[in-house]
Amino acid sequence: MRRRLRSLLATAMGAAVLLGGTGTSVADATGRRAAGDFTGEASASASVPLQNEVEGTVTLNLKNPAQVTGVTGGIEAPGRAVRTVTFDFRPGDTADTQRITGRWRIAADDPAGEWKLNVAVARDGGTSNTPFVVRVAGKQGITAAKITPDPVRLVTGKDVKVTVEASVKDASKVSAKLVSAGGGEFYDLGDLARESDGKYRGTTYFSDDTAPGDWTLEVYAHKGGQTLKGVAGFTVAEPVNGASKKARSRVTISAPAKVAAGKKVKVSGKVYRGSKAYPRKIVEMYFKVKGTKTYKLLGFAKTTSTGRYAKTYTARKDGYYRVRVPGTKTTSASLSPQEFVDVR
Protein backbone atom coordinates (compact mmCIF):
# COMPACT_ATOMS: atom_id res chain seq x y z
CA MET A 1 0.00 0.00 0.00
CA ARG A 2 1.30 3.44 -0.88
CA ARG A 3 2.14 5.59 2.12
CA ARG A 4 1.06 9.22 2.13
CA LEU A 5 3.37 12.11 2.84
CA ARG A 6 0.97 13.76 5.22
CA SER A 7 1.32 10.82 7.61
CA LEU A 8 4.66 12.18 8.76
CA LEU A 9 6.12 10.38 11.76
CA ALA A 10 8.55 12.22 14.01
CA THR A 11 11.01 10.35 16.22
CA ALA A 12 13.73 11.59 18.54
CA MET A 13 17.29 10.48 17.86
CA GLY A 14 20.57 10.87 19.76
CA ALA A 15 21.32 12.54 23.07
CA ALA A 16 19.02 15.23 24.39
CA VAL A 17 20.59 18.67 24.26
CA LEU A 18 19.44 22.24 24.01
CA LEU A 19 16.75 22.80 21.37
CA GLY A 20 15.57 26.18 20.21
CA GLY A 21 15.60 29.51 21.95
CA THR A 22 19.15 30.47 21.00
CA GLY A 23 19.44 34.22 21.21
CA THR A 24 16.15 34.53 23.05
CA SER A 25 15.69 37.99 24.46
CA VAL A 26 15.55 38.52 28.21
CA ALA A 27 13.75 41.44 29.78
CA ASP A 28 13.57 42.54 33.39
CA ALA A 29 10.21 42.78 35.13
CA THR A 30 9.69 46.35 33.90
CA GLY A 31 10.46 45.48 30.28
CA ARG A 32 13.92 47.08 30.24
CA ARG A 33 16.90 45.14 28.92
CA ALA A 34 18.85 45.52 32.14
CA ALA A 35 18.50 47.26 35.49
CA GLY A 36 20.43 48.01 38.66
CA ASP A 37 23.29 45.57 38.77
CA PHE A 38 23.31 44.91 35.03
CA THR A 39 23.90 46.78 31.82
CA GLY A 40 23.50 46.24 28.08
CA GLU A 41 21.82 43.35 26.30
CA ALA A 42 20.79 40.16 28.10
CA SER A 43 20.28 36.90 26.20
CA ALA A 44 19.15 33.35 26.84
CA SER A 45 19.23 29.93 25.24
CA ALA A 46 16.33 27.93 26.65
CA SER A 47 13.99 25.38 25.10
CA VAL A 48 12.00 22.36 26.17
CA PRO A 49 13.83 19.19 24.95
CA LEU A 50 12.33 16.27 23.11
CA GLN A 51 13.44 13.90 25.86
CA ASN A 52 15.40 13.73 29.12
CA GLU A 53 16.84 17.01 30.46
CA VAL A 54 18.86 19.83 28.92
CA GLU A 55 20.59 22.94 30.20
CA GLY A 56 19.09 26.40 29.87
CA THR A 57 21.40 29.40 29.97
CA VAL A 58 21.06 33.12 30.54
CA THR A 59 23.88 35.61 29.94
CA LEU A 60 24.06 39.00 31.67
CA ASN A 61 26.52 41.89 31.87
CA LEU A 62 27.31 42.51 35.56
CA LYS A 63 28.33 46.07 36.48
CA ASN A 64 31.29 46.85 38.76
CA PRO A 65 32.22 43.20 39.46
CA ALA A 66 35.08 44.20 41.81
CA GLN A 67 32.46 45.20 44.39
CA VAL A 68 30.53 41.91 44.07
CA THR A 69 31.02 39.03 46.50
CA GLY A 70 28.54 36.59 44.94
CA VAL A 71 25.76 36.06 42.37
CA THR A 72 22.94 33.55 42.89
CA GLY A 73 19.63 32.94 41.15
CA GLY A 74 16.40 31.01 40.91
CA ILE A 75 13.99 30.45 38.04
CA GLU A 76 10.33 29.42 38.11
CA ALA A 77 8.42 27.81 35.26
CA PRO A 78 4.64 28.37 35.14
CA GLY A 79 3.09 26.08 37.75
CA ARG A 80 6.44 24.66 38.89
CA ALA A 81 8.68 25.14 41.91
CA VAL A 82 11.66 27.46 41.83
CA ARG A 83 14.89 25.76 40.69
CA THR A 84 18.43 26.96 41.26
CA VAL A 85 20.35 28.91 38.62
CA THR A 86 24.13 28.62 39.02
CA PHE A 87 26.22 31.57 37.80
CA ASP A 88 29.89 31.49 36.76
CA PHE A 89 30.77 34.75 38.54
CA ARG A 90 34.53 35.26 38.92
CA PRO A 91 35.50 37.36 41.98
CA GLY A 92 38.39 39.81 41.84
CA ASP A 93 37.57 41.17 38.37
CA THR A 94 38.54 44.87 38.13
CA ALA A 95 36.90 45.49 34.74
CA ASP A 96 33.88 47.79 34.38
CA THR A 97 31.64 44.82 33.55
CA GLN A 98 31.82 41.04 33.68
CA ARG A 99 29.84 38.81 31.38
CA ILE A 100 28.29 36.03 33.48
CA THR A 101 26.25 32.99 32.49
CA GLY A 102 23.67 31.23 34.62
CA ARG A 103 22.64 27.61 34.05
CA TRP A 104 19.69 25.46 35.09
CA ARG A 105 17.97 22.22 34.03
CA ILE A 106 14.94 21.97 31.75
CA ALA A 107 12.98 18.70 31.52
CA ALA A 108 10.93 17.28 28.66
CA ASP A 109 7.70 17.72 30.66
CA ASP A 110 8.37 21.38 31.53
CA PRO A 111 6.10 23.99 29.95
CA ALA A 112 7.22 26.50 27.34
CA GLY A 113 6.49 30.18 27.80
CA GLU A 114 7.64 32.91 30.18
CA TRP A 115 9.74 31.74 33.10
CA LYS A 116 10.42 34.07 36.03
CA LEU A 117 14.11 34.52 36.84
CA ASN A 118 15.41 36.29 39.94
CA VAL A 119 19.09 37.19 40.21
CA ALA A 120 20.57 38.17 43.58
CA VAL A 121 23.82 40.17 43.59
CA ALA A 122 25.70 40.46 46.90
CA ARG A 123 27.95 43.49 47.29
CA ASP A 124 29.79 45.01 50.25
CA GLY A 125 26.77 47.23 50.92
CA GLY A 126 24.15 44.45 50.84
CA THR A 127 22.22 42.23 48.42
CA SER A 128 19.91 43.39 45.63
CA ASN A 129 17.48 41.35 43.56
CA THR A 130 16.65 41.82 39.88
CA PRO A 131 13.66 40.01 38.33
CA PHE A 132 13.79 38.94 34.67
CA VAL A 133 11.50 37.11 32.27
CA VAL A 134 13.06 34.33 30.18
CA ARG A 135 11.07 33.13 27.19
CA VAL A 136 11.53 29.37 26.94
CA ALA A 137 10.80 27.95 23.49
CA GLY A 138 8.72 24.82 22.94
CA LYS A 139 9.81 21.52 21.40
CA GLN A 140 10.90 21.49 17.79
CA GLY A 141 8.72 19.63 15.35
CA ILE A 142 8.33 18.49 11.75
CA THR A 143 4.76 19.33 10.79
CA ALA A 144 4.59 18.60 7.06
CA ALA A 145 6.61 17.52 4.04
CA LYS A 146 5.98 16.73 0.40
CA ILE A 147 7.69 15.53 -2.76
CA THR A 148 7.06 17.16 -6.15
CA PRO A 149 6.20 15.42 -8.42
CA ASP A 150 4.51 12.53 -6.66
CA PRO A 151 4.74 9.92 -7.99
CA VAL A 152 8.09 10.54 -9.65
CA ARG A 153 7.66 9.31 -13.23
CA LEU A 154 10.99 8.53 -14.83
CA VAL A 155 11.54 9.46 -18.49
CA THR A 156 13.81 7.53 -20.84
CA GLY A 157 16.96 9.48 -21.64
CA LYS A 158 16.10 12.40 -19.35
CA ASP A 159 16.72 13.50 -15.75
CA VAL A 160 13.63 14.29 -13.67
CA LYS A 161 13.86 17.19 -11.23
CA VAL A 162 12.52 16.30 -7.75
CA THR A 163 11.77 18.91 -5.09
CA VAL A 164 11.38 18.42 -1.34
CA GLU A 165 9.44 20.89 0.82
CA ALA A 166 9.21 20.65 4.62
CA SER A 167 7.61 22.67 7.40
CA VAL A 168 9.75 22.52 10.54
CA LYS A 169 9.49 24.33 13.87
CA ASP A 170 12.46 25.54 15.94
CA ALA A 171 15.40 23.90 14.17
CA SER A 172 18.83 25.35 13.48
CA LYS A 173 19.32 23.19 10.37
CA VAL A 174 17.13 20.87 8.28
CA SER A 175 18.43 18.22 5.90
CA ALA A 176 16.83 15.51 3.78
CA LYS A 177 17.48 12.23 1.98
CA LEU A 178 15.42 10.21 -0.49
CA VAL A 179 15.96 6.49 0.12
CA SER A 180 14.86 3.47 -1.91
CA ALA A 181 12.86 0.91 0.05
CA GLY A 182 14.95 -1.81 -1.55
CA GLY A 183 18.08 -0.33 -0.01
CA GLY A 184 21.38 0.51 -1.62
CA GLU A 185 20.20 3.64 -3.40
CA PHE A 186 19.58 7.14 -2.09
CA TYR A 187 19.76 10.82 -3.03
CA ASP A 188 21.24 13.21 -0.47
CA LEU A 189 19.82 16.75 -0.66
CA GLY A 190 22.02 18.07 2.15
CA ASP A 191 20.87 21.22 3.99
CA LEU A 192 17.38 22.26 2.93
CA ALA A 193 17.16 26.00 2.30
CA ARG A 194 14.87 28.03 4.56
CA GLU A 195 13.05 30.41 2.24
CA SER A 196 11.08 33.63 2.78
CA ASP A 197 7.81 31.78 3.51
CA GLY A 198 9.51 29.89 6.38
CA LYS A 199 9.50 26.53 4.57
CA TYR A 200 12.58 24.43 3.86
CA ARG A 201 13.26 23.29 0.29
CA GLY A 202 15.80 21.33 -1.72
CA THR A 203 16.06 19.69 -5.13
CA THR A 204 17.80 16.81 -6.88
CA TYR A 205 17.60 14.91 -10.18
CA PHE A 206 16.44 11.32 -10.67
CA SER A 207 18.11 9.54 -13.58
CA ASP A 208 16.03 7.23 -15.76
CA ASP A 209 17.58 4.10 -14.23
CA THR A 210 16.57 5.06 -10.66
CA ALA A 211 15.05 2.08 -8.85
CA PRO A 212 11.25 2.07 -9.29
CA GLY A 213 8.86 1.27 -6.46
CA ASP A 214 8.52 2.49 -2.90
CA TRP A 215 10.84 5.24 -1.62
CA THR A 216 11.08 7.11 1.67
CA LEU A 217 11.57 10.80 2.28
CA GLU A 218 13.69 11.33 5.40
CA VAL A 219 13.68 14.83 6.90
CA TYR A 220 16.12 15.64 9.73
CA ALA A 221 15.62 18.68 11.99
CA HIS A 222 18.85 19.45 13.82
CA LYS A 223 19.42 21.57 16.92
CA GLY A 224 22.55 21.25 18.99
CA GLY A 225 23.34 17.54 19.34
CA GLN A 226 19.77 16.29 18.95
CA THR A 227 18.01 15.35 15.74
CA LEU A 228 14.31 14.95 15.05
CA LYS A 229 13.61 12.59 12.15
CA GLY A 230 10.48 12.66 10.00
CA VAL A 231 9.75 9.92 7.47
CA ALA A 232 7.13 9.60 4.74
CA GLY A 233 6.60 7.45 1.67
CA PHE A 234 6.35 8.15 -2.06
CA THR A 235 6.68 6.08 -5.24
CA VAL A 236 8.88 6.10 -8.31
CA ALA A 237 7.42 4.87 -11.63
CA GLU A 238 9.77 3.27 -14.16
CA PRO A 239 10.08 4.88 -17.62
CA VAL A 240 7.59 3.67 -20.22
CA ASN A 241 10.31 2.93 -22.75
CA GLY A 242 12.80 1.56 -20.26
CA ALA A 243 16.02 3.06 -18.98
CA SER A 244 18.68 4.34 -21.34
CA LYS A 245 22.31 3.30 -21.13
CA LYS A 246 23.45 6.65 -19.74
CA ALA A 247 26.07 6.58 -17.02
CA ARG A 248 25.14 8.25 -13.78
CA SER A 249 26.99 11.28 -12.48
CA ARG A 250 27.39 12.26 -8.84
CA VAL A 251 28.99 15.27 -7.18
CA THR A 252 30.07 15.90 -3.60
CA ILE A 253 30.48 19.33 -2.02
CA SER A 254 32.31 20.78 0.97
CA ALA A 255 32.39 24.33 2.38
CA PRO A 256 33.09 25.85 5.81
CA ALA A 257 30.09 26.00 8.16
CA LYS A 258 31.01 29.51 9.35
CA VAL A 259 33.16 32.29 7.93
CA ALA A 260 33.76 35.96 8.72
CA ALA A 261 32.24 38.54 6.37
CA GLY A 262 34.69 39.56 3.68
CA LYS A 263 36.80 36.42 4.06
CA LYS A 264 37.14 33.71 1.45
CA VAL A 265 34.89 30.67 1.12
CA LYS A 266 36.38 27.63 -0.59
CA VAL A 267 33.81 25.37 -2.21
CA SER A 268 35.25 22.04 -3.31
CA GLY A 269 34.36 18.43 -3.99
CA LYS A 270 34.62 15.58 -6.44
CA VAL A 271 32.62 14.52 -9.49
CA TYR A 272 32.01 10.89 -10.43
CA ARG A 273 30.82 9.23 -13.62
CA GLY A 274 29.57 5.87 -12.54
CA SER A 275 31.97 4.70 -9.84
CA LYS A 276 35.00 6.47 -11.29
CA ALA A 277 36.27 10.05 -11.25
CA TYR A 278 34.85 12.38 -13.93
CA PRO A 279 37.93 14.22 -15.27
CA ARG A 280 38.01 17.56 -17.12
CA LYS A 281 34.28 18.14 -16.65
CA ILE A 282 32.89 21.69 -16.52
CA VAL A 283 30.51 22.05 -13.57
CA GLU A 284 28.22 24.93 -12.63
CA MET A 285 28.62 26.74 -9.29
CA TYR A 286 25.48 28.24 -7.71
CA PHE A 287 24.63 30.33 -4.63
CA LYS A 288 21.33 31.27 -3.01
CA VAL A 289 21.02 33.95 -0.32
CA LYS A 290 19.30 32.67 2.84
CA GLY A 291 15.59 33.45 2.80
CA THR A 292 15.31 33.68 -1.01
CA LYS A 293 14.01 31.14 -3.52
CA THR A 294 16.36 31.53 -6.46
CA TYR A 295 19.87 30.19 -7.01
CA LYS A 296 22.21 32.42 -9.01
CA LEU A 297 25.01 31.11 -11.20
CA LEU A 298 28.36 32.14 -9.73
CA GLY A 299 30.46 30.69 -12.52
CA PHE A 300 32.11 27.47 -13.57
CA ALA A 301 34.83 25.11 -12.40
CA LYS A 302 36.69 22.36 -14.23
CA THR A 303 37.53 19.06 -12.64
CA THR A 304 41.08 17.78 -12.51
CA SER A 305 42.29 14.45 -13.84
CA THR A 306 41.09 12.93 -10.54
CA GLY A 307 37.63 14.51 -10.77
CA ARG A 308 38.22 17.18 -8.12
CA TYR A 309 37.07 20.78 -8.38
CA ALA A 310 37.53 23.87 -6.21
CA LYS A 311 36.45 27.50 -6.39
CA THR A 312 36.89 30.40 -3.96
CA TYR A 313 34.39 33.19 -3.34
CA THR A 314 34.16 36.19 -1.01
CA ALA A 315 31.71 35.69 1.88
CA ARG A 316 29.12 38.48 1.95
CA LYS A 317 25.79 36.96 3.02
CA ASP A 318 24.47 33.80 4.68
CA GLY A 319 23.41 31.31 2.07
CA TYR A 320 23.59 27.97 0.30
CA TYR A 321 26.11 26.71 -2.22
CA ARG A 322 25.32 24.03 -4.75
CA VAL A 323 27.10 22.45 -7.72
CA ARG A 324 25.42 21.06 -10.84
CA VAL A 325 26.88 18.56 -13.27
CA PRO A 326 25.22 19.14 -16.67
CA GLY A 327 24.01 16.05 -18.49
CA THR A 328 25.19 14.83 -21.89
CA LYS A 329 24.02 12.23 -24.40
CA THR A 330 25.92 9.58 -22.49
CA THR A 331 25.85 10.86 -18.88
CA SER A 332 22.99 11.96 -16.61
CA ALA A 333 22.91 15.34 -14.87
CA SER A 334 23.26 15.61 -11.09
CA LEU A 335 23.10 18.12 -8.24
CA SER A 336 25.28 18.22 -5.17
CA PRO A 337 23.71 18.44 -1.73
CA GLN A 338 23.10 22.02 -0.60
CA GLU A 339 25.79 23.39 1.72
CA PHE A 340 24.90 26.24 4.09
CA VAL A 341 27.55 28.81 5.06
CA ASP A 342 26.92 31.12 8.04
CA VAL A 343 28.58 34.49 7.42
CA ARG A 344 29.41 36.29 10.66
For each residue, the residues with C-beta under 8 A, 3 or more apart:
1:
2: 214 233 235
3: 7 214 232 233 234
4: 7 232 233
5: 8 144 145 146 147 150 217 232 233 234
6: 144 146 232
7: 3 4 232
8: 5 142 143 144 145 219 230 231 232
9: 230 231 232
10: 141 142 228 229 230
11: 228 229 231
12: 16 50 51 226 227 228 229
13: 226 227 228 229
14: 225 226 227
15: 52 225 226
16: 12 49 50 51 52 53 54 108 226
17: 49 54 223 224 225 226
18: 21 22 45 46 47 49 54 55 56 57 223 224
19: 47 48 49 50 54 137 139 140 170 223 224 226
20: 47 48 137 138 139 140 170 171 223
21: 18 24 44 45 46 47 56 135 136 137 170
22: 18 45 172
23: 43 45
24: 21 43 44 45 46 134 135 136 137
25: 42 43 44 135
26: 33 42 43 44 58 60 117 132 133 134 135
27: 31 32 33 42 132 133
28: 31 32 33 34 35 130 131 132 133
29: 131 132 133
30: 35
31: 27 28
32: 27 28 35
33: 26 27 28 40 41 42
34: 28 38 39 40 41 42 60 61
35: 28 30 32 38 130
36: 121 128 130
37: 62 63 68 119 121 128 130
38: 34 35 42 60 61 62 63 119 130
39: 34 61 63 97
40: 33 34 61 97
41: 33 34 61
42: 25 26 27 33 34 38 58 59 60 61 132
43: 23 24 25 26 58 59
44: 21 24 25 26 56 57 58 59 134 135
45: 18 21 22 23 24 56 57
46: 18 21 24 56 57 58 106 115 134 135 136 137
47: 18 19 20 21 54 56 106 112 136 137 138 139 140 170 223
48: 19 20 106 107 108 110 111 112 136 137 138 139
49: 16 17 18 19 52 53 54 106 107 108 139 226
50: 12 16 19 108 139 140 226 228
51: 12 16 108
52: 15 16 49 107 108
53: 16 49 105 106 107 108
54: 16 17 18 19 47 49 105 106
55: 18 103 104 105 106
56: 18 21 44 45 46 47 75 103 104 105 106 134 136
57: 18 44 45 46 101 102 103
58: 26 42 43 44 46 85 101 102 117 132 134
59: 42 43 44 99 100 101 102
60: 26 34 38 42 99 100 101 102 119
61: 34 38 39 40 41 42 97 98 99 100
62: 37 38 65 68 71 89 97 98 99 100 121
63: 37 38 39 96 97
64: 67 68 96 97
65: 62 68 89 90 91 93 94 95 97 98
66: 92 93 94
67: 64 123 124
68: 37 62 64 65 71 89 91 121 122 123
69: 91 122 123 124
70: 89 91 121 122
71: 62 68 87 89 100 102 119 120 121 122
72: 84 85 87 119 120 122
73: 84 85 86 87 102 117 118 119 120
74: 82 83 84 85 117 118
75: 56 82 83 85 104 115 116 117 118 134
76: 80 81 82 83 115 116 117
77: 80 83 110 111 113 115 136
78: 111 113 114 115
79: 111
80: 76 77 83 110 111
81: 76
82: 74 75 76
83: 74 75 76 77 80 104 105
84: 72 73 74 104
85: 58 72 73 74 75 102 103 104 117 119
86: 73 102 103 104
87: 71 72 73 100 101 102 103 119
88: 100 101 102 103
89: 62 65 68 70 71 98 100
90: 65 93 98
91: 65 68 69 70
92: 66
93: 65 66 90 98
94: 65 66
95: 65 98
96: 63 64
97: 39 40 61 62 63 64 65
98: 61 62 65 89 90 93 95
99: 59 60 61 62
100: 59 60 61 62 71 87 88 89
101: 57 58 59 60 87 88
102: 57 58 59 60 71 73 85 86 87 88 117 119
103: 55 56 57 85 86 87 88
104: 55 56 75 83 84 85 86
105: 53 54 55 56 83
106: 46 47 48 49 53 54 55 56 110 136
107: 48 49 52 53 110
108: 16 48 49 50 51 52 53 139
109:
110: 48 77 80 106 107 136
111: 48 77 78 79 80 136
112: 47 48 136 137 138 139
113: 77 78 135 136
114: 78 133 134 135 136
115: 46 75 76 77 78 133 134 135 136
116: 75 76 131 132 133 134
117: 26 58 73 74 75 76 85 102 131 132 133 134
118: 73 74 75 129 130 131 132
119: 37 38 60 71 72 73 85 87 102 129 130 132
120: 71 72 73 127 128 129
121: 36 37 62 68 70 71 127 128 129 130
122: 68 69 70 71 72 126 127
123: 67 68 69 126 127 128
124: 67 69
125:
126: 122 123
127: 120 121 122 123
128: 36 37 120 121 123
129: 118 119 120 121
130: 28 35 36 37 38 118 119 121
131: 28 29 116 117 118
132: 26 27 28 29 42 58 116 117 118 119
133: 26 27 28 29 114 115 116 117
134: 24 26 44 46 56 58 75 114 115 116 117
135: 21 24 25 26 44 46 113 114 115
136: 21 24 46 47 48 56 77 106 110 111 112 113 114 115
137: 19 20 21 24 46 47 48 112 170
138: 20 47 48 112 169 170
139: 19 20 47 48 49 50 108 112 170
140: 19 20 47 50 168 169 170 171 221 223 228
141: 10 168 169 170 221 228
142: 8 10 145 166 167 168 169 219 221 228 230
143: 8 167 168 169
144: 5 6 8 166 167
145: 5 8 142 164 165 166 167 217 219 230 232
146: 5 6 150 164 165
147: 5 150 152 162 163 164 178 217 234
148: 162 163 165
149: 152 153 160 162
150: 5 146 147 234 235
151: 234 235 236 237
152: 147 149 160 162 206 210 215 234 235 236 237
153: 149 160 237 239
154: 160 206 207 208 209 210 212 236 237 238 239 243
155: 158 160 208 239
156: 208 239 240 241 242 243 244
157: 208 244 246
158: 155 208
159: 205 206 207 208 327 332 333 334
160: 149 152 153 154 155 205 206 208
161: 203 204 205
162: 147 148 149 152 178 187 203 204 205 206
163: 147 148 201 202 203
164: 145 146 147 176 178 189 192 201 202 203 217 219
165: 145 146 148 199 200 201
166: 142 144 145 174 176 192 199 200 201 219 230
167: 142 143 144 145 198 199 200
168: 140 141 142 143 171 174 200 219 221
169: 138 140 141 142 143
170: 19 20 21 47 137 138 139 140 141 223
171: 20 140 168 174 221 222 223 228
172: 22 222 223 224
173: 191 221 222 223 340
174: 166 168 171 191 192 194 200 219 220 221 222
175: 189 190 191 192 219 220 222 337
176: 164 166 189 190 192 202 217 218 219 220
177: 186 187 188 189 217 218 220
178: 147 162 164 186 187 189 204 215 216 217 218
179: 183 185 186 215 216 218
180: 183 184 185 186 210 211 213 214 215 236
181: 213 214 215 216
182: 185 211 213
183: 179 180
184: 180
185: 179 180 182 210 211
186: 177 178 179 180
187: 162 177 178 204 206
188: 177 337
189: 164 175 176 177 178 192 202 203 204 337 338
190: 175 176 202 253 336 337 338 339
191: 173 174 175 202 320 337 338 339 340
192: 164 166 174 175 176 189 200 201 202 219 338
193: 200 201 202 288 290 320 338 340
194: 174 198 199 200 290 291
195: 198 199 200 201 291 292 293
196: 291 292 293
197:
198: 167 194 195
199: 165 166 167 194 195
200: 165 166 167 168 174 192 193 194 195
201: 163 164 165 166 192 193 195 293
202: 163 164 176 189 190 191 192 193 337 338
203: 161 162 163 164 189 335
204: 161 162 178 187 189 334 335
205: 159 160 161 162 332 333 334 335
206: 152 154 159 160 162 187 210 236
207: 154 159 210 246 248 332 334
208: 154 155 156 157 158 159 160 239 243 244 246 332
209: 154 243 244 246 248
210: 152 154 180 185 206 207 236
211: 180 182 185 236
212: 154 235 236 237 238
213: 180 181 182 235 236
214: 2 3 180 181 233 235
215: 152 178 179 180 181 233 234 235 236
216: 178 179 181 231 232 233 234
217: 5 145 147 164 176 177 178 231 232 233 234
218: 176 177 178 179 229 230 231
219: 8 142 145 164 166 168 174 175 176 192 229 230 231 232
220: 174 175 176 177 227 228 229 230
221: 140 141 142 168 171 173 174 227 228 229 230
222: 171 172 173 174 175 226 227
223: 17 18 19 20 47 140 170 171 172 173 226 228
224: 17 18 19 172
225: 14 15 17
226: 12 13 14 15 16 17 19 49 50 222 223
227: 12 13 14 220 221 222
228: 10 11 12 13 50 140 141 142 171 220 221 223
229: 10 11 12 13 218 219 220 221
230: 8 9 10 142 145 166 218 219 220 221
231: 8 9 11 216 217 218 219
232: 3 4 5 6 7 8 9 145 216 217 219
233: 2 3 4 5 214 215 216 217
234: 3 5 147 150 151 152 215 216 217
235: 2 150 151 152 212 213 214 215
236: 151 152 154 180 206 210 211 212 213 215
237: 151 152 153 154 212
238: 154 212 242 243
239: 153 154 155 156 208 242 243
240: 156
241: 156
242: 156 238 239
243: 154 156 208 209 238 239
244: 156 157 208 209
245:
246: 157 207 208 209 327 329 330 331 332
247: 273 274 330 331 332
248: 207 209 273 274 331 332 334
249: 271 272 273 278 325 327 331 332 333 334
250: 271 272 325 334
251: 269 270 271 272 283 323 324 325 334 335 336
252: 269 270 271 336 337
253: 190 267 268 269 321 322 323 336 337 339
254: 267 268 269 339
255: 265 266 267 268 321 339 341
256: 259 265 266 341
257: 340 341 342
258: 341 342 343 344
259: 256 263 264 265 315 341 342 343 344
260: 263 315 343 344
261: 315 316 343 344
262: 314 315 316
263: 259 260 314 315
264: 259 312 313 314 315
265: 255 256 259 312 313 314 315 321 341
266: 255 256 310 311 312
267: 253 254 255 285 310 311 312 313 321 323 339
268: 253 254 255 308 309 310 311
269: 251 252 253 254 308 309 323 336
270: 251 252 277 303 306 307 308 309
271: 249 250 251 252 277 278 281 283 303 307 308 309 325
272: 249 250 251 275 276 277 278 307
273: 247 248 249 276 277 278 281 331
274: 247 248
275: 272
276: 272 273 307
277: 270 271 272 273 303 305 306 307 308
278: 249 271 272 273 281 303 307 325 331
279: 303 304 305 306 307
280: 302 303 304 305
281: 271 273 278 302 303 307 325
282: 300 301 302 326
283: 251 271 300 301 302 303 309 323 324 325 326
284: 297 300 323 324 325 326
285: 267 297 298 299 300 301 311 321 323
286: 295 296 297 298 321 322 323 324
287: 295 296 298 313 319 320 321 322
288: 193 292 293 294 295 296 319 320 322
289: 292 317 318 319
290: 193 194 317 318 319 320 340
291: 194 195 196
292: 195 196 288 289
293: 195 196 201 288
294: 288
295: 286 287 288 320 322
296: 286 287 288
297: 284 285 286
298: 285 286 287 311 313
299: 285 311
300: 282 283 284 285
301: 282 283 285 309 310 311 323
302: 280 281 282 283 309
303: 270 271 277 278 279 280 281 283 306 307 308 309
304: 279 280 307 308 309
305: 277 279 280
306: 270 277 279 303
307: 270 271 272 276 277 278 279 281 303 304
308: 268 269 270 271 277 303 304
309: 268 269 270 271 283 301 302 303 304 323
310: 266 267 268 301
311: 266 267 268 285 298 299 301
312: 264 265 266 267
313: 264 265 267 287 298
314: 262 263 264 265
315: 259 260 261 262 263 264 265 341 343
316: 261 262 343
317: 289 290 343
318: 289 290 340 341 342 343
319: 287 288 289 290 340 341 343
320: 191 193 287 288 290 295 338 339 340 341
321: 253 255 265 267 285 286 287 338 339 341
322: 253 286 287 288 295 335 336 337 338 339
323: 251 253 267 269 283 284 285 286 301 309 335 336
324: 251 283 284 286 333 334 335 336
325: 249 250 251 271 278 281 283 284 331 333 334 335
326: 282 283 284 333
327: 159 246 249 331 332 333
328: 331
329: 246
330: 246 247
331: 246 247 248 249 273 278 325 327 328
332: 159 205 207 208 246 247 248 249 327
333: 159 205 249 324 325 326 327
334: 159 204 205 207 248 249 250 251 324 325
335: 203 204 205 251 322 323 324 325
336: 190 251 252 253 269 322 323 324 339
337: 175 188 189 190 191 202 252 253 322
338: 189 190 191 192 193 202 320 321 322
339: 190 191 253 254 255 267 320 321 322 336
340: 173 191 193 257 290 318 319 320
341: 255 256 257 258 259 265 315 318 319 320 321
342: 257 258 259 318
343: 258 259 260 261 315 316 317 318 319
344: 258 259 260 261
